[in-house]
Amino acid sequence: LPANEDDTPALTQGLQGAVAVWMALAAAIPVGEAQGEAAGLLEAWTTRREGLAAAIWAKFHDPATGTLGTIIGPYPAVRGPTWAIWPAGFFATPGAPPLAPHATALRATLDPLLAGTPGDFLYNAEQVHALAHAWKDDPAKLADLGAILDYIGAHVPTKDTRHFGEMYRKTAAGPDYLPLNAIPHIWEHAIWYLAARAI
């Protein structure tokens, strides 16, 4: 059913919400088994999870590009494709297509940030963290991600207390970004740290 996905007032049915529900079902099934839920209920959850996975692939996967969801750049569109890698691990589902084209497209969304393109950005460390899981066995790609994370750490936080805001703006002047809101933003700090650990 349509819902308010990630602070969006309009009711939508996007990849971000669909992946979140799929993860909730994936977590509920083993917990339900451990708690002795009725077999019929567990079967219904399993059927729903499998049906949702099939619907996600049918609706959001583009066979021509190999991507899942609309990977067009800034938030919010890119969060669903990011979450599909981590925390969902959706490309590990049975019959899933290769992850490589999706991960490559997600990496390209970081280029405007690295190029200093004027605009507003947020949660870029989420992409770095997800890609670190996707490329955990590729030292060259992990080195690239490490350099991106260093760039974020050097240019995005406040200059005095080194706090991340939720959103940050790049203007034409200078290499640094201006944190805009919610300073300090706990998730921005946490996901930067998790990305560093994953790399």
Protein Blocks (a to p, Z undefined) as FASTA:
>chain_A
ZZdeehiabacddfklmmmmmmmmmmmmmmmmmnopafklmmmmmmmmmmmmmmmmmmmp
cfknopgcjdebjafklmmmmmmmpmnlmmmpghiacfklmmmmmmmmmmmmmnopacdd
ehklmmmmmmmmmmmmmmklmmmmmmmmmmmmmmmmcfklopacfbdcddfeojbdcdfb
hpacfklmmmmmmmmmmZZ
